[in-house]
Amino acid sequence: MALTKNKKVLDFVQESADLAQPDKIVWIDGNPDQIKALKEEAVKSGELIKLNENLLPDCYLHRTKVNDVARVEDRTFICTTNKEDAGPINYWMDPRQAKELSNEIARGSMKGRTMYVIPYSMGVVGSDFAKYGIEVTDSIYVVLNMNIMTRVGKSVLNQIGKDGDFIKGFHAKCNVDADKRYIMHFPEENLIISVNSAYGGNVLLGKKCFALRIASYLGKNEGWMAEHMLILEVVFPDKKTKKYVAAAFPSACGKTNLAMLIPPKHYTDMGYEIKTVGDDIAWLRVDKDGSLYAVNPENGFFGVAPGTNEHSNKNALDSTKRGTIFTNVALNTDDMTVWWEGMSKELPDHCIDWTGKPWDPAKFDKKDKSTCAAHPNSRFTAPASNCPSISDKFDAPNGLDAVPISAIIFGGRRASTTPLVYEARDWNHGVFIGSAMSSETTAAAAGAVGVLRHDPMAMKPFTGYHMGDYFAHWVDMGTKIKNPPKIFNVNWFRTDKDGNFMWPGFGDNMRVLEWILKRCSDTPVEAEETAIGYVPKAEDIDLSDMDYEITAGKKFGINDLKSILTVDKEKWAKEAEEIEGYYNNTIKDRIPQELWDCLNTLKNNCKPAAKPAPKKTDKEA
């Protein structure tokens, strides 16, 4: 039975049913008993495997098809009336063609199946920041994951009301045919269509599809921002002072680890704490006081499992201990728990791999991904409320979930050139730094080492419109913020001549965070102005009790810190040329003049100093 009288919602559900022809329609009302029954049904059908109730209560394992294990950027389309509005980075398809294609694929695809109607909220239901969506799907896995990742149920329909608007999301598993897999976004129509996938990143339509691609377009039009950013809270020793930081990093650059950072003992002894507001997405708006505020619109974590362990991210690991759905990890049959590479040094003796086959640890080679028990992109979907470091701002009622942002941090993986941390001169310079974000390929990746991969603001796969217009929106937002956050760039990945990491990272990143917040205080610590921005004085980064060996017998010290704070003008002159090439050859047009001005400033700052003219001889004089 329908849970609403909203004609727009009812029409969308009926049109979806007429197309897909399900045997029945079930509305998800948010009742725990309904969710429990769906879990039991999924276990009975084999879609989920129940894990050890004593060790992992209310946890389940799911396996996708081997052709459906990750987001598919080359099958992800922005469907705008004018191709130019999608921009040069996105894949584009004409909206009419896209609908004809997806309709042909989805027609009759739910015969013999149930279509579930999921009313969901991105953000706390009733919050000023919240946006609402309706996803229809034929997947219990999607229902259960959306119940973790978003706020689901009748309360959402109450907020939409009798005539309110919402984001439409249609998902059909179809035959999970990779050749007919499409994830389509219609930003001009508030519509998302996903067919022939059952992998979370392509089918949990509230996440990247809505919360970034559609929301970024909404933000441009409505004067706010949807960003691929974590939000963390720094609690100072007095327990009254709390500062908030938003940060964007490309993949493999420590984003989730920073969001759930555990400070070194030196800081915890002083009374510092780090609290997690969000690990992946931030929605930001200018409040009445002229400051930039942010919320995490999600309700859970969709984290990468491999590499997550007690050392790398204990808070993330602890978040998975109850009420979690694991996807494509290994099953330890000795105790019906899960395992993945990097969880422990010891390899389990009796394991079923992510494809459902027995796994032989003797054949494991960490350099060969095909020998892994868990898929390299295996995931956990865990309630954010499980996280030991979750902030009380995460789920605050009555709009109190929004937090004022003191600093925005960009970062990438660079072996040289980029210092450990530096500060932008002003907002537009910070936007320029974000627009030029890039990471280098490593020896583990195919192809040449050290090749730059550009990922502006970590939004390359997630901006729902032209990237040049996206940069312009950032610049425009700067004119609306009376008290703009300072913008910084970090690089945890500088290496020495032997390829050893010069900075320990993980919890020790707190030392850099402290300096950043000191720069944002009413009485900022001093910094040195360089060709690229403001760099710390090494003495102002606290190295107390740091116990990090760069190489055997050589511990990190003040001189090592100075070496990773250096700014080499010659290298940055080449960097400026590379950025200019990226602007001209990839973004191509619509880049705001303010960013060209910042690029020209960088180029001028990095010019070699003019040689003094030779002194004239007495005869020449």
ZIZIJO-V593148 format. One record per pair of residues at least 4 apart in sequence whose ideal C-beta (glycine too) atoms are under 7 Angstrom apart, sorted by the first residue. I is the first residue (numbers start at 0). GAP is how many residues later the second one is. Records with the same first field share a line. If there is no record, write none. Layout:
BEGIN
I = GAP ; GAP
END
This chain:
BEGIN
1 = 8 ; 25
2 = 24 ; 26 ; 151 ; 154
3 = 5 ; 6 ; 153
4 = 157
5 = 4 ; 154 ; 155 ; 156 ; 157 ; 158
6 = 4
7 = 4 ; 157
8 = 4 ; 125 ; 151 ; 157
9 = 4
10 = 4
11 = 4 ; 122 ; 156
12 = 4 ; 12 ; 104 ; 123
13 = 4
14 = 4
15 = 4 ; 99 ; 120 ; 154
16 = 5 ; 8 ; 98
18 = 84 ; 87 ; 88
19 = 86 ; 88 ; 89 ; 90 ; 95 ; 152
20 = 87 ; 89 ; 90
21 = 88 ; 91 ; 92 ; 93 ; 116
22 = 89 ; 90 ; 91
23 = 90
24 = 90 ; 92
25 = 88 ; 90
26 = 90
27 = 6 ; 88 ; 89 ; 90 ; 91 ; 115 ; 124 ; 125
28 = 5 ; 124 ; 125
29 = 122 ; 123 ; 124 ; 125
31 = 4
32 = 4
33 = 4
34 = 4 ; 109 ; 112
35 = 4
36 = 4
37 = 4 ; 102 ; 105 ; 106
38 = 4 ; 9 ; 21 ; 105
39 = 4
40 = 4 ; 99
41 = 5 ; 6 ; 98 ; 99
42 = 5 ; 7
46 = 15 ; 93 ; 94
47 = 12 ; 13 ; 14
48 = 11 ; 12 ; 282
49 = 10
50 = 5 ; 8 ; 9 ; 10 ; 285 ; 286 ; 287
51 = 4 ; 283 ; 284 ; 285
52 = 4
54 = 280 ; 282
55 = 265 ; 266 ; 281
56 = 265
57 = 264 ; 265
58 = 263 ; 264 ; 265 ; 267
59 = 265
60 = 265 ; 268 ; 270 ; 277
61 = 79 ; 263 ; 265
62 = 265 ; 291 ; 293
63 = 4 ; 5 ; 134 ; 135 ; 263 ; 264
64 = 111
65 = 289
66 = 111
67 = 108 ; 129 ; 130 ; 131
68 = 130 ; 259 ; 306 ; 308
69 = 129 ; 131 ; 307
70 = 130 ; 131
71 = 4 ; 109 ; 111 ; 130
72 = 388
73 = 17
74 = 106 ; 107 ; 108
75 = 15 ; 107
76 = 14 ; 15 ; 16 ; 21 ; 105 ; 107 ; 108
77 = 8 ; 12 ; 14 ; 107 ; 109 ; 386
78 = 14 ; 15 ; 16 ; 19 ; 105 ; 106 ; 107
79 = 5 ; 6 ; 12 ; 107 ; 108
80 = 14 ; 107
82 = 9
83 = 382
84 = 380 ; 381
85 = 4 ; 6 ; 379 ; 380
86 = 378 ; 379 ; 380 ; 381
87 = 498 ; 499 ; 500
88 = 371 ; 378
92 = 4 ; 5 ; 91
93 = 4
94 = 4 ; 91
95 = 4
96 = 4
97 = 4 ; 86
98 = 4
99 = 4
100 = 4 ; 81
101 = 4 ; 80 ; 82 ; 91 ; 93
102 = 4
104 = 69 ; 75 ; 90 ; 91
105 = 66 ; 68 ; 89
108 = 63 ; 65
109 = 5 ; 28 ; 62
112 = 25
113 = 24
114 = 21 ; 23
115 = 20 ; 21 ; 27
116 = 17 ; 19
117 = 16 ; 17 ; 19 ; 25 ; 28 ; 34
118 = 15 ; 33 ; 34 ; 37 ; 38
119 = 13 ; 15 ; 26 ; 30 ; 31 ; 32 ; 36 ; 86
120 = 4 ; 9 ; 11 ; 29 ; 30 ; 35 ; 38
121 = 8 ; 9 ; 11 ; 28 ; 84 ; 88 ; 89 ; 175
122 = 4 ; 6 ; 7 ; 8 ; 172 ; 174
123 = 6 ; 271 ; 273 ; 277
124 = 5 ; 26 ; 30 ; 31 ; 34
125 = 4 ; 33
126 = 168 ; 272 ; 274
127 = 271
128 = 154 ; 156 ; 166 ; 273
130 = 36 ; 84
131 = 24 ; 27 ; 28 ; 34
132 = 33 ; 34 ; 36 ; 73 ; 77
133 = 32 ; 34 ; 35
134 = 11 ; 34 ; 36 ; 70 ; 71
135 = 34 ; 35
136 = 5 ; 6 ; 34
137 = 34 ; 35
138 = 4 ; 32 ; 34 ; 59 ; 64
139 = 4
140 = 4 ; 57
141 = 4 ; 29 ; 61 ; 62
142 = 4
143 = 181
144 = 4 ; 55 ; 59 ; 180 ; 236
145 = 4 ; 6 ; 58 ; 60
146 = 5
147 = 151 ; 152 ; 177 ; 233 ; 234 ; 235
148 = 55 ; 57 ; 58 ; 149 ; 150 ; 151 ; 153 ; 232
149 = 56 ; 148 ; 149
150 = 5 ; 148
151 = 4
153 = 4
154 = 4
155 = 4
159 = 4 ; 6
164 = 25
166 = 23 ; 25 ; 43 ; 47
167 = 22 ; 23 ; 24
168 = 23 ; 36 ; 41
169 = 23
170 = 23 ; 32 ; 34
171 = 23
172 = 25
173 = 21 ; 22
174 = 21
175 = 20 ; 21 ; 22
176 = 4 ; 19
179 = 16
180 = 14 ; 15 ; 16
181 = 13 ; 14
182 = 11 ; 14 ; 19 ; 26
183 = 9
184 = 7 ; 24 ; 28 ; 29 ; 279
185 = 5
186 = 27 ; 30 ; 277 ; 278
189 = 24
191 = 13 ; 17 ; 18 ; 22
193 = 8 ; 9 ; 11
196 = 5 ; 6
197 = 5
198 = 4
199 = 4 ; 102 ; 127 ; 179 ; 181
200 = 7
204 = 4 ; 5
205 = 4 ; 5
206 = 4 ; 95
207 = 4 ; 5 ; 254
208 = 4 ; 5
209 = 4 ; 5
210 = 4 ; 15 ; 70 ; 86 ; 87
211 = 4 ; 14 ; 16 ; 69 ; 250
212 = 249 ; 251
213 = 4 ; 250
214 = 4 ; 11 ; 68
215 = 4 ; 10 ; 246 ; 247 ; 248 ; 249 ; 254
216 = 4 ; 247 ; 248
217 = 4
218 = 5 ; 6 ; 7
219 = 245 ; 249 ; 253
222 = 257
223 = 59 ; 60 ; 61
224 = 59 ; 252
225 = 57
226 = 21 ; 55 ; 57 ; 230 ; 232
227 = 20 ; 53 ; 230 ; 231 ; 234
228 = 17 ; 18 ; 19 ; 52 ; 53
229 = 16 ; 17 ; 25 ; 28 ; 29 ; 48 ; 49 ; 50
230 = 13 ; 15 ; 46 ; 47 ; 51 ; 63 ; 65 ; 172
231 = 13 ; 26 ; 27 ; 42 ; 43 ; 44 ; 45
232 = 9 ; 11 ; 42 ; 44 ; 158 ; 160 ; 170
233 = 8 ; 9 ; 11 ; 40 ; 279 ; 283
234 = 4 ; 7 ; 37 ; 38 ; 40
235 = 5 ; 36
236 = 33 ; 34 ; 35
242 = 163 ; 274
243 = 33 ; 159 ; 160 ; 161 ; 162
244 = 161 ; 162 ; 164 ; 268
245 = 36 ; 48 ; 159 ; 162
246 = 11 ; 162
247 = 162 ; 209 ; 210
248 = 4 ; 5 ; 6 ; 162 ; 163 ; 209
249 = 162 ; 187 ; 189 ; 205 ; 208
251 = 161
252 = 158 ; 159 ; 160 ; 186
253 = 4 ; 238 ; 251
254 = 4
255 = 4 ; 23 ; 47 ; 57 ; 60
256 = 4 ; 55 ; 56 ; 249
257 = 251
258 = 17 ; 19 ; 20
259 = 16 ; 19 ; 53 ; 55 ; 56 ; 127 ; 129
260 = 13 ; 246 ; 248 ; 249
261 = 12 ; 52 ; 53 ; 245
262 = 4 ; 5 ; 9 ; 11 ; 244 ; 247
263 = 243 ; 244 ; 246 ; 281
264 = 4 ; 280
265 = 4 ; 278 ; 279
266 = 5 ; 243
267 = 4
273 = 115
274 = 114 ; 115 ; 116
275 = 39 ; 111 ; 113 ; 114 ; 115
276 = 19 ; 114 ; 116 ; 117 ; 126
277 = 4 ; 18 ; 20
278 = 22
279 = 18
280 = 15 ; 16 ; 17
281 = 12 ; 14
282 = 11 ; 12 ; 14
283 = 8 ; 9 ; 10 ; 121
284 = 8
285 = 4 ; 6 ; 194 ; 195
286 = 4 ; 6
289 = 191 ; 192 ; 193
290 = 113 ; 192
291 = 113 ; 189 ; 192 ; 193
292 = 109 ; 110 ; 111 ; 112
293 = 108 ; 109 ; 111
294 = 106 ; 107
295 = 98
298 = 85
299 = 81 ; 82 ; 83 ; 84
300 = 15 ; 18 ; 81 ; 83
301 = 77 ; 79
302 = 5 ; 13 ; 76 ; 77 ; 79
303 = 73 ; 75
304 = 21 ; 24 ; 35 ; 69 ; 73 ; 74 ; 75
305 = 34 ; 35 ; 36 ; 68 ; 70 ; 72
306 = 5 ; 35
307 = 4 ; 5 ; 8 ; 9 ; 34 ; 35
308 = 8 ; 33 ; 34 ; 35
309 = 4 ; 7
311 = 194
312 = 4
313 = 4
314 = 4 ; 72 ; 73 ; 74
317 = 70
318 = 63 ; 67 ; 68
319 = 4 ; 60 ; 62
320 = 65
321 = 64
322 = 60 ; 63
323 = 56 ; 57 ; 58
324 = 56
325 = 12 ; 54
326 = 51 ; 52
327 = 26 ; 46 ; 47 ; 50 ; 51
328 = 9 ; 10 ; 11 ; 25 ; 45 ; 49
329 = 8 ; 9 ; 10 ; 21 ; 22 ; 23 ; 24 ; 29 ; 43 ; 44
330 = 7 ; 20 ; 21
331 = 5 ; 6 ; 7 ; 16 ; 18 ; 19
332 = 17 ; 18 ; 19
333 = 16
338 = 4 ; 9 ; 12 ; 34
339 = 33 ; 34 ; 38
340 = 25 ; 31 ; 32 ; 33
346 = 14 ; 17
347 = 13
348 = 12
350 = 8 ; 22
351 = 4 ; 5 ; 6 ; 7
352 = 4 ; 6 ; 20
353 = 19 ; 20 ; 21 ; 24
358 = 14
362 = 8
363 = 7
364 = 6
368 = 7
371 = 4
373 = 4
381 = 4
383 = 6 ; 10
384 = 5
389 = 4
391 = 4
392 = 8 ; 10
393 = 7
394 = 6
395 = 4 ; 5
404 = 80
405 = 79 ; 111 ; 114
406 = 78 ; 79 ; 81 ; 109 ; 110 ; 113
407 = 22 ; 77 ; 79
408 = 79 ; 81 ; 107
409 = 23 ; 24 ; 27 ; 47 ; 79
410 = 78 ; 79 ; 80
411 = 25 ; 26 ; 27 ; 79
412 = 26 ; 27 ; 80
413 = 4 ; 26 ; 77 ; 79
414 = 25 ; 35 ; 78 ; 79 ; 80
415 = 78 ; 155
416 = 151 ; 154 ; 155 ; 158
417 = 71 ; 73
418 = 72 ; 116 ; 145 ; 146 ; 147 ; 148
419 = 70 ; 71 ; 74 ; 83 ; 92 ; 144 ; 145
420 = 67 ; 69 ; 91 ; 94 ; 95 ; 115
421 = 66 ; 67 ; 110 ; 111 ; 112 ; 113
422 = 63 ; 65 ; 96 ; 104 ; 110 ; 111
423 = 5 ; 6 ; 9 ; 63 ; 64 ; 109
424 = 4 ; 108
426 = 4 ; 51 ; 57 ; 60
427 = 4 ; 47 ; 50 ; 166 ; 170
428 = 4 ; 104 ; 169
429 = 4 ; 57
430 = 4 ; 40 ; 43 ; 44 ; 47 ; 164
431 = 4 ; 163 ; 166 ; 167
432 = 54 ; 56
433 = 22 ; 23
434 = 21 ; 36 ; 160
435 = 143
436 = 18 ; 19 ; 20 ; 21
437 = 14 ; 15 ; 16 ; 17
438 = 14 ; 16
439 = 10 ; 11 ; 12
440 = 4 ; 6 ; 7 ; 8 ; 9 ; 10 ; 12
441 = 7
442 = 6
446 = 4
451 = 126
453 = 6 ; 128 ; 132
454 = 5
455 = 4 ; 11
458 = 4 ; 11
462 = 4 ; 7
464 = 4 ; 5
465 = 4 ; 124
466 = 4 ; 120
467 = 4 ; 119 ; 121 ; 122 ; 123
468 = 4 ; 121
469 = 4
470 = 4 ; 120 ; 121 ; 124
471 = 4 ; 118 ; 120
472 = 4
473 = 4
474 = 117 ; 119
476 = 4
477 = 6
485 = 33 ; 34
487 = 28
489 = 22
491 = 11 ; 13 ; 17
492 = 8
493 = 8 ; 9 ; 70
494 = 4 ; 5 ; 6 ; 7
495 = 4 ; 6 ; 54
499 = 50 ; 51
501 = 48 ; 58 ; 61 ; 62
502 = 61
503 = 4 ; 44 ; 52
504 = 4
507 = 38 ; 40
508 = 4
509 = 4
510 = 30 ; 31 ; 32
511 = 4 ; 29
512 = 4
513 = 4 ; 28
514 = 4 ; 10 ; 21 ; 25 ; 26
515 = 4
516 = 4
517 = 6 ; 7
518 = 5 ; 6 ; 8
524 = 15
525 = 11
526 = 7 ; 8 ; 9 ; 10
527 = 6 ; 7 ; 9
528 = 5
529 = 5 ; 37
530 = 36 ; 38 ; 41 ; 71 ; 74 ; 75
531 = 35 ; 40 ; 70
534 = 30 ; 32
535 = 4 ; 5 ; 29
537 = 20 ; 23 ; 24 ; 27
540 = 20
542 = 15 ; 18
545 = 10
547 = 7 ; 8
548 = 5 ; 6
549 = 4 ; 6 ; 10
555 = 4
557 = 4
558 = 4
559 = 4
560 = 4
566 = 5
567 = 4
568 = 4 ; 37
570 = 4
571 = 4 ; 30 ; 34
572 = 4 ; 33
573 = 4
574 = 4
575 = 4 ; 23 ; 26 ; 27 ; 30
576 = 4
577 = 4
578 = 4 ; 20
579 = 4 ; 19
580 = 4
581 = 4 ; 5
582 = 4 ; 8
583 = 4
586 = 4
590 = 4 ; 5
592 = 4
593 = 4
594 = 4
595 = 4
596 = 4
597 = 4
598 = 4
599 = 4
600 = 4
601 = 4
615 = 4 ; 5
616 = 4
END
